[in-house]
Amino acid sequence: MSDILFERRGAAGVITLNRPKALNAVSHAMVLAFRAQLDEWADDPAIMRVVITAAGERAFSAGGDIRALYDLGKAGRRDEALKFWADEYPLNVAIKKYRKPYVALLDGIAMGGGIGVSVHGSHRVAGDKFSFAMPEVSIGFFPDVGATWFLPRMPGETGTYCALTGERFGIADGVGTGIATHHVPSARFPDLLDGLTGTVSVDALLAAFSEPAGEGPVMASRAAVDRLFSGNKVEDILVALDGEAGSTSGDAEWAGKTATTMRTKSPTSLKLALAQVRRSKQWDFETCMRAEFRIVSRIIQGHDFYEGVRAVIVDKDNKPQWQPATLADVSDAEIERHFAPLAHELTL
């Protein structure tokens, strides 16, 4: 069977990510097929809305097919690997600018590239197993697929927290931060999908099906997140967290664990991620995507991405040896280099 399925059901075009054994990781071939189908449906008057869902119980999509990209890079085929992102990022733009309602049914893990094909749509529905994260700094990468746009537009510093820790957000925090627009119990997803194939407005259907999401731990700690993650340097954020950890406040234990978590990440990735969030608040979406292509073009020529994927996905020893190994050794000039214009910019 195909890794991605397309079906016309009534008034809806339904996309199903169909690689459950690979947690529905998005491959290059899937990106190309996805974009071609979206373009076709955009001009089809019989298709009133697009719905994206996924096969399997565990994941909507755990991200892009990072292992395949790692293998290409290690084989010296880095230009070929870059072509994946050169096609994936315009797909993210196409979803963001889509003229018809675009409804993502998110049940299970939703990370990285899976967020890229869902969060930019008009409606994002979290099921009972919804679990969102942008964990790229753990593998020497950076939050991409439009994270440069959506992270700084999450409430307060929750996007900064998301980028620098890679922590998972459940249903309540997904809705509270705007990553998801609605919560619908998983058992009602089949009925919701049936409803979406009709002509009742998407907003009316989701209003009828959705239930309150409550308050999650991230939003409950919003005051501390906003205060401790407001710095413009990763080092300053860690100093703030360490200070909180040494205090008698109710957030001391959480701050200590958060600082410990951050110190396991790639120092270069941490500085890139913070620079993304701080610089892009006033950028339009296409500027954000061009910046991401500039960054990834440099990342795949470096060390940490391959070392991070090796440690987490290939060898699974979870002992990456980052280069540079400390935040102090990552210069401002090195970060600026990642944002510098390319000879061949991303084509949108």
WOWO-V708863 format. One record per residue. N is the residue number from 0. RES is the residue in one letter. SS is DSSP state (helix for helix, strand for strand, loop for the rest). OMEGA is omega in degrees with one decimal (* if undefined). BURIAL is + if it has 24 or more other C-alpha atoms within 12 Angstrom, else -. Layout:
n->N res->RES ss->SS omega->OMEGA burial->BURIAL
n->N res->RES ss->SS omega->OMEGA burial->BURIAL
//
This chain:
n->0 res->M ss->loop omega->-179.6 burial->-
n->1 res->S ss->loop omega->177.3 burial->-
n->2 res->D ss->loop omega->176.3 burial->+
n->3 res->I ss->strand omega->-174.9 burial->+
n->4 res->L ss->strand omega->178.0 burial->+
n->5 res->F ss->strand omega->-176.4 burial->+
n->6 res->E ss->strand omega->170.7 burial->-
n->7 res->R ss->strand omega->177.2 burial->+
n->8 res->R ss->strand omega->-177.3 burial->-
n->9 res->G ss->loop omega->-178.3 burial->-
n->10 res->A ss->loop omega->-174.1 burial->+
n->11 res->A ss->strand omega->165.2 burial->+
n->12 res->G ss->strand omega->-174.9 burial->+
n->13 res->V ss->strand omega->177.1 burial->+
n->14 res->I ss->strand omega->177.3 burial->+
n->15 res->T ss->strand omega->171.4 burial->+
n->16 res->L ss->strand omega->-164.3 burial->+
n->17 res->N ss->loop omega->174.1 burial->+
n->18 res->R ss->loop omega->-172.8 burial->+
n->19 res->P ss->helix omega->-179.4 burial->+
n->20 res->K ss->helix omega->176.7 burial->-
n->21 res->A ss->helix omega->-178.3 burial->+
n->22 res->L ss->loop omega->176.7 burial->+
n->23 res->N ss->loop omega->174.9 burial->+
n->24 res->A ss->loop omega->-173.5 burial->+
n->25 res->V ss->strand omega->179.2 burial->+
n->26 res->S ss->loop omega->178.6 burial->+
n->27 res->H ss->helix omega->179.5 burial->+
n->28 res->A ss->helix omega->178.1 burial->-
n->29 res->M ss->helix omega->178.7 burial->+
n->30 res->V ss->helix omega->-177.5 burial->+
n->31 res->L ss->helix omega->179.9 burial->+
n->32 res->A ss->helix omega->179.7 burial->+
n->33 res->F ss->helix omega->-177.6 burial->+
n->34 res->R ss->helix omega->-179.7 burial->+
n->35 res->A ss->helix omega->-179.1 burial->-
n->36 res->Q ss->helix omega->177.3 burial->+
n->37 res->L ss->helix omega->-179.6 burial->+
n->38 res->D ss->helix omega->179.4 burial->-
n->39 res->E ss->helix omega->-178.8 burial->-
n->40 res->W ss->helix omega->179.6 burial->+
n->41 res->A ss->helix omega->-177.4 burial->+
n->42 res->D ss->loop omega->-177.8 burial->-
n->43 res->D ss->loop omega->-176.8 burial->-
n->44 res->P ss->loop omega->179.2 burial->-
n->45 res->A ss->loop omega->178.7 burial->-
n->46 res->I ss->loop omega->-176.7 burial->+
n->47 res->M ss->loop omega->178.3 burial->+
n->48 res->R ss->strand omega->178.1 burial->+
n->49 res->V ss->strand omega->177.6 burial->+
n->50 res->V ss->strand omega->176.0 burial->+
n->51 res->I ss->strand omega->179.4 burial->+
n->52 res->T ss->strand omega->-175.2 burial->+
n->53 res->A ss->strand omega->178.2 burial->+
n->54 res->A ss->loop omega->175.8 burial->+
n->55 res->G ss->loop omega->-173.8 burial->-
n->56 res->E ss->loop omega->-167.9 burial->+
n->57 res->R ss->loop omega->-169.2 burial->+
n->58 res->A ss->strand omega->162.2 burial->+
n->59 res->F ss->strand omega->170.5 burial->+
n->60 res->S ss->strand omega->-179.4 burial->+
n->61 res->A ss->loop omega->175.5 burial->+
n->62 res->G ss->loop omega->175.5 burial->+
n->63 res->G ss->strand omega->-179.5 burial->+
n->64 res->D ss->loop omega->-172.7 burial->+
n->65 res->I ss->helix omega->-178.6 burial->+
n->66 res->R ss->helix omega->179.2 burial->+
n->67 res->A ss->helix omega->179.8 burial->+
n->68 res->L ss->helix omega->174.8 burial->+
n->69 res->Y ss->helix omega->-178.6 burial->+
n->70 res->D ss->helix omega->177.4 burial->-
n->71 res->L ss->helix omega->-179.0 burial->-
n->72 res->G ss->helix omega->-179.4 burial->+
n->73 res->K ss->helix omega->178.5 burial->-
n->74 res->A ss->loop omega->179.9 burial->-
n->75 res->G ss->loop omega->-177.9 burial->-
n->76 res->R ss->loop omega->-172.5 burial->-
n->77 res->R ss->helix omega->175.2 burial->+
n->78 res->D ss->helix omega->177.1 burial->-
n->79 res->E ss->helix omega->176.2 burial->-
n->80 res->A ss->helix omega->-179.0 burial->+
n->81 res->L ss->helix omega->179.5 burial->+
n->82 res->K ss->helix omega->176.7 burial->+
n->83 res->F ss->helix omega->-178.5 burial->+
n->84 res->W ss->helix omega->178.0 burial->+
n->85 res->A ss->helix omega->175.7 burial->+
n->86 res->D ss->helix omega->-178.2 burial->+
n->87 res->E ss->helix omega->-175.8 burial->+
n->88 res->Y ss->helix omega->173.7 burial->+
n->89 res->P ss->helix omega->173.8 burial->+
n->90 res->L ss->helix omega->176.8 burial->+
n->91 res->N ss->helix omega->178.3 burial->+
n->92 res->V ss->helix omega->-179.7 burial->+
n->93 res->A ss->helix omega->178.0 burial->+
n->94 res->I ss->helix omega->-179.6 burial->+
n->95 res->K ss->helix omega->-175.1 burial->+
n->96 res->K ss->loop omega->-173.8 burial->-
n->97 res->Y ss->loop omega->-172.9 burial->+
n->98 res->R ss->loop omega->-178.5 burial->-
n->99 res->K ss->loop omega->175.9 burial->+
n->100 res->P ss->strand omega->-177.5 burial->+
n->101 res->Y ss->strand omega->-170.7 burial->+
n->102 res->V ss->strand omega->176.4 burial->+
n->103 res->A ss->strand omega->176.4 burial->+
n->104 res->L ss->strand omega->-169.0 burial->+
n->105 res->L ss->strand omega->176.5 burial->+
n->106 res->D ss->loop omega->-175.0 burial->+
n->107 res->G ss->loop omega->-175.8 burial->+
n->108 res->I ss->strand omega->174.9 burial->+
n->109 res->A ss->strand omega->-176.4 burial->+
n->110 res->M ss->strand omega->170.8 burial->+
n->111 res->G ss->loop omega->-177.5 burial->+
n->112 res->G ss->helix omega->174.9 burial->+
n->113 res->G ss->helix omega->174.2 burial->+
n->114 res->I ss->helix omega->-179.9 burial->+
n->115 res->G ss->helix omega->180.0 burial->+
n->116 res->V ss->loop omega->-179.6 burial->+
n->117 res->S ss->loop omega->-168.7 burial->+
n->118 res->V ss->loop omega->-178.0 burial->+
n->119 res->H ss->loop omega->176.6 burial->+
n->120 res->G ss->loop omega->-174.4 burial->+
n->121 res->S ss->loop omega->-176.1 burial->+
n->122 res->H ss->strand omega->179.0 burial->+
n->123 res->R ss->strand omega->-171.6 burial->+
n->124 res->V ss->strand omega->-179.3 burial->+
n->125 res->A ss->strand omega->173.2 burial->+
n->126 res->G ss->loop omega->-173.6 burial->+
n->127 res->D ss->loop omega->-177.1 burial->+
n->128 res->K ss->loop omega->-178.1 burial->+
n->129 res->F ss->loop omega->177.7 burial->+
n->130 res->S ss->strand omega->-175.2 burial->+
n->131 res->F ss->strand omega->171.9 burial->+
n->132 res->A ss->strand omega->169.5 burial->+
n->133 res->M ss->loop omega->-170.2 burial->+
n->134 res->P ss->loop omega->-170.7 burial->+
n->135 res->E ss->helix omega->-178.9 burial->+
n->136 res->V ss->helix omega->177.9 burial->+
n->137 res->S ss->helix omega->-178.3 burial->+
n->138 res->I ss->helix omega->176.5 burial->+
n->139 res->G ss->loop omega->179.7 burial->+
n->140 res->F ss->loop omega->179.5 burial->+
n->141 res->F ss->loop omega->-179.9 burial->+
n->142 res->P ss->loop omega->-175.9 burial->+
n->143 res->D ss->loop omega->-177.2 burial->+
n->144 res->V ss->loop omega->178.4 burial->+
n->145 res->G ss->loop omega->177.2 burial->+
n->146 res->A ss->helix omega->176.7 burial->+
n->147 res->T ss->helix omega->176.4 burial->+
n->148 res->W ss->helix omega->-167.7 burial->+
n->149 res->F ss->helix omega->-178.4 burial->+
n->150 res->L ss->helix omega->-179.6 burial->+
n->151 res->P ss->helix omega->179.5 burial->+
n->152 res->R ss->helix omega->168.9 burial->+
n->153 res->M ss->loop omega->-173.9 burial->+
n->154 res->P ss->loop omega->175.4 burial->+
n->155 res->G ss->loop omega->-179.9 burial->+
n->156 res->E ss->loop omega->-179.7 burial->+
n->157 res->T ss->helix omega->177.0 burial->+
n->158 res->G ss->helix omega->175.8 burial->+
n->159 res->T ss->helix omega->177.8 burial->+
n->160 res->Y ss->helix omega->178.7 burial->+
n->161 res->C ss->helix omega->-175.7 burial->+
n->162 res->A ss->helix omega->-171.3 burial->+
n->163 res->L ss->helix omega->-177.9 burial->+
n->164 res->T ss->helix omega->-174.3 burial->+
n->165 res->G ss->loop omega->-177.7 burial->+
n->166 res->E ss->loop omega->179.8 burial->+
n->167 res->R ss->loop omega->176.3 burial->+
n->168 res->F ss->strand omega->175.7 burial->+
n->169 res->G ss->loop omega->-175.1 burial->+
n->170 res->I ss->helix omega->-173.9 burial->+
n->171 res->A ss->helix omega->179.3 burial->+
n->172 res->D ss->helix omega->175.0 burial->+
n->173 res->G ss->helix omega->178.3 burial->+
n->174 res->V ss->helix omega->-177.9 burial->+
n->175 res->G ss->helix omega->-179.5 burial->+
n->176 res->T ss->loop omega->177.5 burial->+
n->177 res->G ss->loop omega->175.3 burial->+
n->178 res->I ss->loop omega->171.8 burial->+
n->179 res->A ss->loop omega->177.9 burial->+
n->180 res->T ss->loop omega->-177.0 burial->+
n->181 res->H ss->strand omega->169.1 burial->+
n->182 res->H ss->strand omega->175.8 burial->+
n->183 res->V ss->loop omega->178.7 burial->+
n->184 res->P ss->loop omega->-176.2 burial->+
n->185 res->S ss->helix omega->-177.8 burial->+
n->186 res->A ss->helix omega->-179.0 burial->-
n->187 res->R ss->helix omega->-179.8 burial->+
n->188 res->F ss->helix omega->178.9 burial->+
n->189 res->P ss->helix omega->178.6 burial->-
n->190 res->D ss->helix omega->177.6 burial->-
n->191 res->L ss->helix omega->179.4 burial->+
n->192 res->L ss->helix omega->176.5 burial->+
n->193 res->D ss->helix omega->179.1 burial->-
n->194 res->G ss->helix omega->-178.2 burial->+
n->195 res->L ss->helix omega->178.1 burial->+
n->196 res->T ss->loop omega->177.5 burial->+
n->197 res->G ss->loop omega->-174.9 burial->+
n->198 res->T ss->loop omega->174.2 burial->-
n->199 res->V ss->loop omega->-176.1 burial->-
n->200 res->S ss->loop omega->179.9 burial->-
n->201 res->V ss->helix omega->-178.7 burial->+
n->202 res->D ss->helix omega->-179.9 burial->+
n->203 res->A ss->helix omega->178.9 burial->-
n->204 res->L ss->helix omega->-177.4 burial->+
n->205 res->L ss->helix omega->175.8 burial->+
n->206 res->A ss->helix omega->-179.3 burial->-
n->207 res->A ss->helix omega->-174.7 burial->-
n->208 res->F ss->helix omega->-168.9 burial->+
n->209 res->S ss->loop omega->178.7 burial->+
n->210 res->E ss->loop omega->179.0 burial->-
n->211 res->P ss->loop omega->-177.9 burial->-
n->212 res->A ss->loop omega->-177.7 burial->+
n->213 res->G ss->loop omega->179.7 burial->-
n->214 res->E ss->loop omega->-179.8 burial->-
n->215 res->G ss->loop omega->-176.0 burial->-
n->216 res->P ss->helix omega->-179.7 burial->+
n->217 res->V ss->helix omega->180.0 burial->+
n->218 res->M ss->helix omega->176.3 burial->+
n->219 res->A ss->helix omega->178.5 burial->-
n->220 res->S ss->loop omega->-172.7 burial->+
n->221 res->R ss->helix omega->-178.3 burial->+
n->222 res->A ss->helix omega->179.7 burial->-
n->223 res->A ss->helix omega->178.3 burial->+
n->224 res->V ss->helix omega->-178.7 burial->+
n->225 res->D ss->helix omega->-176.9 burial->+
n->226 res->R ss->helix omega->-171.5 burial->-
n->227 res->L ss->helix omega->-178.5 burial->+
n->228 res->F ss->loop omega->-177.2 burial->+
n->229 res->S ss->loop omega->-176.2 burial->+
n->230 res->G ss->loop omega->178.4 burial->+
n->231 res->N ss->loop omega->173.2 burial->+
n->232 res->K ss->loop omega->178.0 burial->+
n->233 res->V ss->helix omega->179.3 burial->+
n->234 res->E ss->helix omega->-179.7 burial->+
n->235 res->D ss->helix omega->178.1 burial->-
n->236 res->I ss->helix omega->178.2 burial->+
n->237 res->L ss->helix omega->176.2 burial->+
n->238 res->V ss->helix omega->179.5 burial->+
n->239 res->A ss->helix omega->179.2 burial->+
n->240 res->L ss->helix omega->179.1 burial->+
n->241 res->D ss->helix omega->178.0 burial->+
n->242 res->G ss->helix omega->178.1 burial->-
n->243 res->E ss->helix omega->-178.6 burial->+
n->244 res->A ss->helix omega->179.8 burial->+
n->245 res->G ss->loop omega->-177.6 burial->-
n->246 res->S ss->loop omega->178.0 burial->-
n->247 res->T ss->loop omega->-176.9 burial->-
n->248 res->S ss->loop omega->178.0 burial->-
n->249 res->G ss->loop omega->-179.7 burial->-
n->250 res->D ss->loop omega->-173.4 burial->+
n->251 res->A ss->helix omega->-177.7 burial->-
n->252 res->E ss->helix omega->178.5 burial->-
n->253 res->W ss->helix omega->-179.1 burial->+
n->254 res->A ss->helix omega->179.2 burial->+
n->255 res->G ss->helix omega->178.7 burial->+
n->256 res->K ss->helix omega->-179.3 burial->-
n->257 res->T ss->helix omega->178.2 burial->+
n->258 res->A ss->helix omega->178.2 burial->+
n->259 res->T ss->helix omega->178.0 burial->-
n->260 res->T ss->helix omega->-178.3 burial->-
n->261 res->M ss->helix omega->-176.9 burial->+
n->262 res->R ss->loop omega->175.0 burial->+
n->263 res->T ss->loop omega->-174.1 burial->+
n->264 res->K ss->loop omega->176.3 burial->+
n->265 res->S ss->loop omega->178.3 burial->+
n->266 res->P ss->helix omega->178.2 burial->+
n->267 res->T ss->helix omega->-179.7 burial->+
n->268 res->S ss->helix omega->178.3 burial->+
n->269 res->L ss->helix omega->-178.6 burial->+
n->270 res->K ss->helix omega->176.1 burial->+
n->271 res->L ss->helix omega->-177.4 burial->+
n->272 res->A ss->helix omega->178.9 burial->+
n->273 res->L ss->helix omega->177.5 burial->+
n->274 res->A ss->helix omega->176.9 burial->+
n->275 res->Q ss->helix omega->-175.0 burial->+
n->276 res->V ss->helix omega->-176.1 burial->+
n->277 res->R ss->helix omega->-174.0 burial->+
n->278 res->R ss->helix omega->-162.8 burial->+
n->279 res->S ss->helix omega->-176.5 burial->+
n->280 res->K ss->helix omega->-178.1 burial->+
n->281 res->Q ss->helix omega->-179.3 burial->-
n->282 res->W ss->loop omega->170.5 burial->-
n->283 res->D ss->loop omega->-172.0 burial->-
n->284 res->F ss->helix omega->-177.4 burial->+
n->285 res->E ss->helix omega->175.2 burial->+
n->286 res->T ss->helix omega->177.0 burial->+
n->287 res->C ss->helix omega->-177.0 burial->+
n->288 res->M ss->helix omega->176.6 burial->+
n->289 res->R ss->helix omega->177.2 burial->+
n->290 res->A ss->helix omega->179.5 burial->+
n->291 res->E ss->helix omega->179.6 burial->+
n->292 res->F ss->helix omega->175.4 burial->+
n->293 res->R ss->helix omega->-178.1 burial->+
n->294 res->I ss->helix omega->-176.4 burial->+
n->295 res->V ss->helix omega->178.6 burial->+
n->296 res->S ss->helix omega->177.7 burial->+
n->297 res->R ss->helix omega->-178.5 burial->+
n->298 res->I ss->helix omega->-174.2 burial->+
n->299 res->I ss->loop omega->174.3 burial->+
n->300 res->Q ss->loop omega->-174.4 burial->+
n->301 res->G ss->loop omega->-173.0 burial->+
n->302 res->H ss->loop omega->-164.5 burial->+
n->303 res->D ss->helix omega->179.7 burial->+
n->304 res->F ss->helix omega->-178.1 burial->+
n->305 res->Y ss->helix omega->178.1 burial->+
n->306 res->E ss->helix omega->179.5 burial->+
n->307 res->G ss->helix omega->178.5 burial->+
n->308 res->V ss->helix omega->176.7 burial->+
n->309 res->R ss->helix omega->-173.6 burial->+
n->310 res->A ss->helix omega->-173.5 burial->+
n->311 res->V ss->helix omega->-170.9 burial->+
n->312 res->I ss->helix omega->-174.3 burial->-
n->313 res->V ss->helix omega->-179.3 burial->-
n->314 res->D ss->loop omega->177.7 burial->-
n->315 res->K ss->loop omega->175.1 burial->-
n->316 res->D ss->loop omega->179.2 burial->-
n->317 res->N ss->loop omega->177.9 burial->-
n->318 res->K ss->loop omega->-179.1 burial->-
n->319 res->P ss->loop omega->175.6 burial->+
n->320 res->Q ss->loop omega->-174.3 burial->+
n->321 res->W ss->loop omega->175.0 burial->+
n->322 res->Q ss->loop omega->-3.9 burial->-
n->323 res->P ss->loop omega->-173.7 burial->+
n->324 res->A ss->loop omega->-177.7 burial->-
n->325 res->T ss->loop omega->176.9 burial->-
n->326 res->L ss->helix omega->-177.8 burial->+
n->327 res->A ss->helix omega->-178.2 burial->-
n->328 res->D ss->helix omega->177.6 burial->-
n->329 res->V ss->loop omega->-173.9 burial->+
n->330 res->S ss->loop omega->174.2 burial->-
n->331 res->D ss->helix omega->-179.8 burial->-
n->332 res->A ss->helix omega->178.5 burial->-
n->333 res->E ss->helix omega->177.9 burial->+
n->334 res->I ss->helix omega->178.6 burial->+
n->335 res->E ss->helix omega->-179.0 burial->-
n->336 res->R ss->helix omega->-178.8 burial->-
n->337 res->H ss->helix omega->-179.0 burial->+
n->338 res->F ss->helix omega->-174.5 burial->+
n->339 res->A ss->loop omega->179.5 burial->-
n->340 res->P ss->loop omega->178.3 burial->-
n->341 res->L ss->loop omega->172.3 burial->-
n->342 res->A ss->loop omega->177.8 burial->-
n->343 res->H ss->loop omega->-177.5 burial->-
n->344 res->E ss->loop omega->177.4 burial->-
n->345 res->L ss->loop omega->178.3 burial->+
n->346 res->T ss->loop omega->178.1 burial->-
n->347 res->L ss->loop omega->* burial->-
//
